Amino acid sequence: MSSRSNKVLIPQAKEGLDRFKMEAAKEVGVNLSQGYNGDLTSRENGSVGGQMVKRMVEAYEKNL
């Protein structure tokens, strides 16, 4: 039995998060598709997440 813990708390934000993820994937050269992406390596997935965090930190620091 699988329990999914990464629920979107604000449903209206899901589209924006998906768009942000696709932009980050394009920036690091990962071919991310809508839906299933189980064929990607951990390194590729990690680079997308890392790019997202990097951009969020930059935006936060800019607004200080």
C-alpha positions in Angstrom: 0.0 0.0 0.0 1.5 3.3 -1.1 0.7 6.5 0.7 1.4 9.7 -1.1 2.6 12.5 1.2 3.2 15.3 -1.3 -0.3 16.7 -1.6 -0.9 20.2 -3.0 -2.4 22.1 -0.1 -3.7 24.9 -2.4 -5.3 23.3 -5.4 -5.2 26.6 -7.4 -1.4 26.5 -7.1 -1.0 23.2 -8.9 -0.9 24.6 -12.4 1.7 27.2 -11.4 3.9 24.6 -9.7 3.7 22.3 -12.8 4.6 25.3 -15.1 7.5 26.2 -12.7 8.8 22.6 -12.8 8.7 22.4 -16.6 10.6 25.7 -16.8 13.3 24.4 -14.4 13.6 21.1 -16.3 14.1 23.0 -19.6 16.8 25.2 -18.0 18.8 22.1 -16.9 18.2 20.2 -20.1 15.9 17.5 -18.8 13.2 16.3 -21.1 10.3 16.2 -18.6 6.9 15.2 -19.9 3.4 15.6 -18.5 2.4 12.6 -16.5 4.7 9.6 -15.9 8.4 10.3 -15.8 9.7 7.1 -14.2 12.2 6.7 -17.0 14.3 9.6 -15.7 17.3 9.0 -13.5 17.6 10.2 -9.9 20.3 12.6 -11.1 17.9 14.2 -13.7 15.1 14.4 -11.2 17.4 15.9 -8.6 18.7 18.5 -11.0 15.2 19.7 -11.7 14.4 20.0 -8.0 17.7 21.6 -7.3 17.1 24.2 -10.0 13.6 24.9 -8.5 15.1 25.5 -5.1 17.9 27.7 -6.5 15.4 29.9 -8.2 13.2 30.1 -5.1 16.2 31.1 -2.9 17.2 33.8 -5.5 13.7 35.2 -5.5 13.6 35.3 -1.7 17.0 37.0 -1.5 16.0 39.5 -4.1 13.0 40.5 -2.0 14.9 41.0 1.2 
